[in-house]
Amino acid sequence: MKKLIEKIIQTKNPTVVGLDPTLDYIPQYLKQKYFEEYGYTLKGAAKAYYAFNKKIINAICDIVPAVKPQCAYYEALGWQGMKTLAKTIQYARSKGMYVITDGKRNDIGSTMQAYATAHLGQISVDGVQTPAFGADALTVNGYLGTDGISPLLSVMNEDQGIFVLVKTSNPSSGELQDQKIGENSVYAVMGDMCEKWGEGSIDPYGYSQVGAVVGATYPQQLGELRRRLPHTFFLVPGYGAQGGGAKDVAGAFDENGLGGIVNSSRAILTAWKKEGSDGVDFAETARREALRMKEDIISVIAPIKG
Amino acid sequence: MKKLIEKIIQTKNPTVVGLDPTLDYIPQYLKQKYFEEYGYTLKGAAKAYYAFNKKIINAICDIVPAVKPQCAYYEALGWQGMKTLAKTIQYARSKGMYVITDGKRNDIGSTMQAYATAHLGQISVDGVQTPAFGADALTVNGYLGTDGISPLLSVMNEDQGIFVLVKTSNPSSGELQDQKIGENSVYAVMGDMCEKWGEGSIDPYGYSQVGAVVGATYPQQLGELRRRLPHTFFLVPGYGAQGGGAKDVAGAFDENGLGGIVNSSRAILTAWKKEGSDGVDFAETARREALRMKEDIISVIAPIKG
């Protein structure tokens, strides 16, 4: 996680902005432009998403270390949406941001290798190496065990990482994840596997390339997992719209203010609505909300230092 | 699973062909045509995948009820690959085949709703309903619990289905899935959740819209799960290249020869290599291998009847 941690130290900001666009989040004036040009089509919507994302990225790239585009919202627009996903990842990286593709991908062997290639590597087109999506990190689901993770480890370079679902932020996450295997819960067993998978890749900050997704909505488990998994960096969803506050995420961090990055999507992307504006200033309101979130979180953690 | 089961009864064939293309599977003469036109690019490769898939579908659509395109191989070609995925799904459905998109998607709430929309529903582009990928069924991962499944149930029409990962075919599947929660293994707990999620949608054949993925490589667990989950239809990977044989999959079926559909990908797509040909007849060899597989499997199960 070295590259991500260095961006966090540089911006003094342990947060990531989720780029989860929906048509409802995009101000009328902006989407209308693309509907007039391309009709009410997947292409028109995908072009509007990209224009929206670019303005958000421009507004936050100097103060926020990372963005996290959520694949599902792009897939819902078909291949046109996936083109916007690829362009968004490239644009954010060109502005110096660390990009975590939130795909929760999972499979085995050569199939998982194909996902690793798609999102973190390059495919060989009869010898010509070509990137497909090219992010810095990918979220994955570890239900299939080591066969689903090792293909990622073999594709990643030292600047890349993965985040494995451990304890998710949703109300029903406990149906499986809180069940007990002997004395341990399923999420703890999954967390222990993250520590094992990360063994060979621990950076100077003490964290491996294998991170974990742990929700802000379960602060007790977050603290428990921080102590249990000392080398596992946490991606923390559930702050803001899902109900988690700054105090709830504090447990993700270590004594250097590191160890976690907190995501917010809706509250930032739709800040213009809350301010009652017509959306012309949506990027500026997103920046203000991103700064507010940063201040909120750094107020409850140790000072960030490398 | 009514629509799928009717196709199985009509073809007397409980198998599905996995459309998992790689450049290595495509005969030289076919891919060369597209590389000459589009260069050694993602677009050239994606065009070659589509031409390959179309010929396979043409060769098997009268004898095989379903195809299962694996998202990962299309994603590895970026948005151009996703365009081929969408076109492949549409083409297979136009030839009367049932299409299971193998995406193992998983998330929660509005994000899972976006995946459901992408693969099984239609997105509203400011009021204009538009399908993105439009398959009959989707594979999903249930690690996040009910919040990850209910958005699918609300999007599906009565002809559509999902298959939840229960006991996967890979060697390391047991690392989590075989662990014991009280007296039950994790995979049994996940299977029980499938029965619960399917309660409201049981068809005249006795199966619900919520199926399960159970690997051919664990025949004992397959039989155990068949008895435990009487309303859950099984998608069975692991036959052929992964080592499972006809006897290993027999346990997936009920006394009417129903209850499961067995996947084969590599053995069918690369049958031309095994026959030592130059690949000009790859579609005919795929058909022969599909027929061989059908005979192999129906020889060990009860006669298929509706």
Chai-1 contact restraints between the chains, C-beta under 6 A:
chainA,res_idxA,chainB,res_idxB,connection_type,confidence,min_distance_angstrom,max_distance_angstrom,comment,restraint_id
A,Y40,B,V125,contact,1.0,0.0,6.0,A-B,restraint_1
A,Y40,B,D126,contact,1.0,0.0,6.0,A-B,restraint_2
A,Y40,B,V128,contact,1.0,0.0,6.0,A-B,restraint_3
A,L42,B,T130,contact,1.0,0.0,6.0,A-B,restraint_4
A,A45,B,V125,contact,1.0,0.0,6.0,A-B,restraint_5
A,Q70,B,T111,contact,1.0,0.0,6.0,A-B,restraint_6
A,A72,B,D107,contact,1.0,0.0,6.0,A-B,restraint_7
A,A72,B,T111,contact,1.0,0.0,6.0,A-B,restraint_8
A,A72,B,A114,contact,1.0,0.0,6.0,A-B,restraint_9
A,A72,B,Y115,contact,1.0,0.0,6.0,A-B,restraint_10
A,Y73,B,A114,contact,1.0,0.0,6.0,A-B,restraint_11
A,E75,B,A118,contact,1.0,0.0,6.0,A-B,restraint_12
A,A76,B,A114,contact,1.0,0.0,6.0,A-B,restraint_13
A,A76,B,T117,contact,1.0,0.0,6.0,A-B,restraint_14
A,A76,B,A118,contact,1.0,0.0,6.0,A-B,restraint_15
A,A76,B,I123,contact,1.0,0.0,6.0,A-B,restraint_16
A,A76,B,A132,contact,1.0,0.0,6.0,A-B,restraint_17
A,G78,B,A86,contact,1.0,0.0,6.0,A-B,restraint_18
A,G78,B,A132,contact,1.0,0.0,6.0,A-B,restraint_19
A,W79,B,W79,contact,1.0,0.0,6.0,A-B,restraint_20
A,W79,B,M82,contact,1.0,0.0,6.0,A-B,restraint_21
A,W79,B,K83,contact,1.0,0.0,6.0,A-B,restraint_22
A,W79,B,A86,contact,1.0,0.0,6.0,A-B,restraint_23
A,M82,B,W79,contact,1.0,0.0,6.0,A-B,restraint_24
A,M82,B,M82,contact,1.0,0.0,6.0,A-B,restraint_25
A,K83,B,W79,contact,1.0,0.0,6.0,A-B,restraint_26
A,A86,B,G78,contact,1.0,0.0,6.0,A-B,restraint_27
A,A86,B,W79,contact,1.0,0.0,6.0,A-B,restraint_28
A,K104,B,N106,contact,1.0,0.0,6.0,A-B,restraint_29
A,K104,B,D107,contact,1.0,0.0,6.0,A-B,restraint_30
A,N106,B,K104,contact,1.0,0.0,6.0,A-B,restraint_31
A,N106,B,N141,contact,1.0,0.0,6.0,A-B,restraint_32
A,D107,B,A72,contact,1.0,0.0,6.0,A-B,restraint_33
A,D107,B,K104,contact,1.0,0.0,6.0,A-B,restraint_34
A,I108,B,N170,contact,1.0,0.0,6.0,A-B,restraint_35
A,T111,B,Q70,contact,1.0,0.0,6.0,A-B,restraint_36
A,T111,B,A72,contact,1.0,0.0,6.0,A-B,restraint_37
A,A114,B,A72,contact,1.0,0.0,6.0,A-B,restraint_38
A,A114,B,Y73,contact,1.0,0.0,6.0,A-B,restraint_39
A,A114,B,A76,contact,1.0,0.0,6.0,A-B,restraint_40
A,Y115,B,A72,contact,1.0,0.0,6.0,A-B,restraint_41
A,T117,B,A76,contact,1.0,0.0,6.0,A-B,restraint_42
A,A118,B,E75,contact,1.0,0.0,6.0,A-B,restraint_43
A,A118,B,A76,contact,1.0,0.0,6.0,A-B,restraint_44
A,I123,B,A76,contact,1.0,0.0,6.0,A-B,restraint_45
A,V125,B,Y40,contact,1.0,0.0,6.0,A-B,restraint_46
A,V125,B,A45,contact,1.0,0.0,6.0,A-B,restraint_47
A,D126,B,Y40,contact,1.0,0.0,6.0,A-B,restraint_48
A,V128,B,Y40,contact,1.0,0.0,6.0,A-B,restraint_49
A,T130,B,L42,contact,1.0,0.0,6.0,A-B,restraint_50
A,A132,B,A76,contact,1.0,0.0,6.0,A-B,restraint_51
A,A132,B,G78,contact,1.0,0.0,6.0,A-B,restraint_52
A,N141,B,N106,contact,1.0,0.0,6.0,A-B,restraint_53
A,N141,B,N141,contact,1.0,0.0,6.0,A-B,restraint_54
A,N141,B,Y143,contact,1.0,0.0,6.0,A-B,restraint_55
A,Y143,B,N141,contact,1.0,0.0,6.0,A-B,restraint_56
A,Y143,B,Y143,contact,1.0,0.0,6.0,A-B,restraint_57
A,Y143,B,L165,contact,1.0,0.0,6.0,A-B,restraint_58
A,L144,B,T168,contact,1.0,0.0,6.0,A-B,restraint_59
A,L144,B,N170,contact,1.0,0.0,6.0,A-B,restraint_60
A,L144,B,S173,contact,1.0,0.0,6.0,A-B,restraint_61
A,G145,B,S172,contact,1.0,0.0,6.0,A-B,restraint_62
A,G145,B,S173,contact,1.0,0.0,6.0,A-B,restraint_63
A,G145,B,E175,contact,1.0,0.0,6.0,A-B,restraint_64
A,G145,B,L176,contact,1.0,0.0,6.0,A-B,restraint_65
A,T146,B,S172,contact,1.0,0.0,6.0,A-B,restraint_66
A,D147,B,N170,contact,1.0,0.0,6.0,A-B,restraint_67
A,D147,B,S172,contact,1.0,0.0,6.0,A-B,restraint_68
A,L165,B,Y143,contact,1.0,0.0,6.0,A-B,restraint_69
A,T168,B,L144,contact,1.0,0.0,6.0,A-B,restraint_70
A,N170,B,I108,contact,1.0,0.0,6.0,A-B,restraint_71
A,N170,B,L144,contact,1.0,0.0,6.0,A-B,restraint_72
A,N170,B,D147,contact,1.0,0.0,6.0,A-B,restraint_73
A,S172,B,G145,contact,1.0,0.0,6.0,A-B,restraint_74
A,S172,B,T146,contact,1.0,0.0,6.0,A-B,restraint_75
A,S172,B,D147,contact,1.0,0.0,6.0,A-B,restraint_76
A,S173,B,L144,contact,1.0,0.0,6.0,A-B,restraint_77
A,S173,B,G145,contact,1.0,0.0,6.0,A-B,restraint_78
A,E175,B,G145,contact,1.0,0.0,6.0,A-B,restraint_79
A,L176,B,G145,contact,1.0,0.0,6.0,A-B,restraint_80
A,Q179,B,I181,contact,1.0,0.0,6.0,A-B,restraint_81
A,I181,B,Q179,contact,1.0,0.0,6.0,A-B,restraint_82
